[in-house]
Amino acid sequence: MRLLRSTFVIGGFTAISRVLGFLREMLLAAALGAGPVAEAFVVAFRFPNLFRRFFAEGAFNSAYIPLYSRTLEGEGEDEARQFARDTLSVMIVVLSALTVGAQIFMDPIIRVIAPGFVDEPDLFGMAVLFTQITMPYLLLVSLTAMMGGTLNAHDRFAISAAAPIALNVIMIGVLLAAPADPATTGLWITIAVPVSGIAQAGLLYWGCRRSGITLGLRLPKLTPKVRRLIALGVPGAVAGGVTQINIVISQLIATLQDGAVALLYYADRLYQLPLGVIGIAMGVALLPSLSKRLRAGDEKGAIDITNRAIEISMALTLPATAALIAMPGLLVDGLFQRGAFTPENAESTRLAVQAFAVGLPAFVLIKVFSPGFFAREDTATPMKFAAVSMFLNIVIGAAAFFWIREFAPDRGHVGLAAATSFAGWINAGLLAFFLGRRNGFRPDRRLYTTIPRLLLAALVAGGVMFGLEIYKADLASFSLGSRLMGAVVASCIGMLVYLLISLITRGLRISELRAAFARG
């Protein structure tokens, strides 16, 4: 049950961060709505944040952790520390150059990633300025991820999982103190991004020192280990960050529809909660466990832990998927509909949430299957599948966007969200199939019997939540007139129904839940 306990540790801190993130988005939606300042901030935040997803949520660690762990166990702590220092030094030089270069050439970059802004000079200029301000976050959060990966290799997950909380705390504080003027609020919240990066990097540095891991600097050298890291890390970054790459591609197309960038952003925040708490947490916890078993020659153990990872992740993902599909109106209204965020914005966001939710299990499974390749130091194969996924996302997303706009001019973004989900299922299917062909994945009897039981529980819970969605006005009245409280009550009812049905059908087992929270 170590995997389950580690997942709960990472997922617990991630859940705190994501709940604070919802509070942040609620304040952001109330202050900026889906207007031009919100769109400029979303583009500015998402560009460096794409690299955060690459590094901080497993893509960089997919290469770094196996190499660091192998050095630690095979050559000792001194060599592992030396490898970490070499990695840190090279990262600082490369990412500093990338950050400065991006700031200098931000004008043409925004023309590429937000082509719909070009014809609106004020919006375009704001997007350029905001993205220049956020770019240092790329360097800071990448260093945070490297230090976090080092701690993870020592089976210390808590500090690295807790670090993103700093981002949300700082941004919430800024939003609470910001003036009513949207442009000034947008500028303040943009400045908060690199400030939070400094806080996260400082926290991880303190965590490493507290754990006895000293990470000094030295002249950067492309040692054989660093070259191996780059060879594995670049395709690993593409493979591990494919979902985010697809979202950025969708954003590029969405700039052609007024408000669509912000609407997709708010919908993305909703499904990112279960993806972060479950999929990313599972991927981070799974990789070190797989690496250790494979180094010990325990192929059977590696297959078993993959099966249990699928079982655990689907047990947690399916009820979230059911909630996002069955009652998106309750969730969007409760979380976002206030201030500058209009009922029309809420309706457009609701449709995108449902489209993203269809792909949520696939996005989580990508995080579960990818470590099976990464632990075997194969990052090229997942990168190829990611490339297929991105191609499908571009082609289908663009076609769906323009086709839907022919009938509903303000609904093209829903086609982009649906294309991202479709591409996610293709990617997950390819990973599962080829991992199985390499004898890295073989569903066992327990998995075959558990998944249908969990699906049944999710369907029943989804039916209950759909009923609550129909009577959401009455539910809000019952919940002291608060849409937010209505969403919370509906979520709790749905989760209780899911838990009850899954325990009755033995999709979940009480003994394993107890073991997950036991010490040891």
Disulfide bonds with the S-S distance in Angstrom:
none
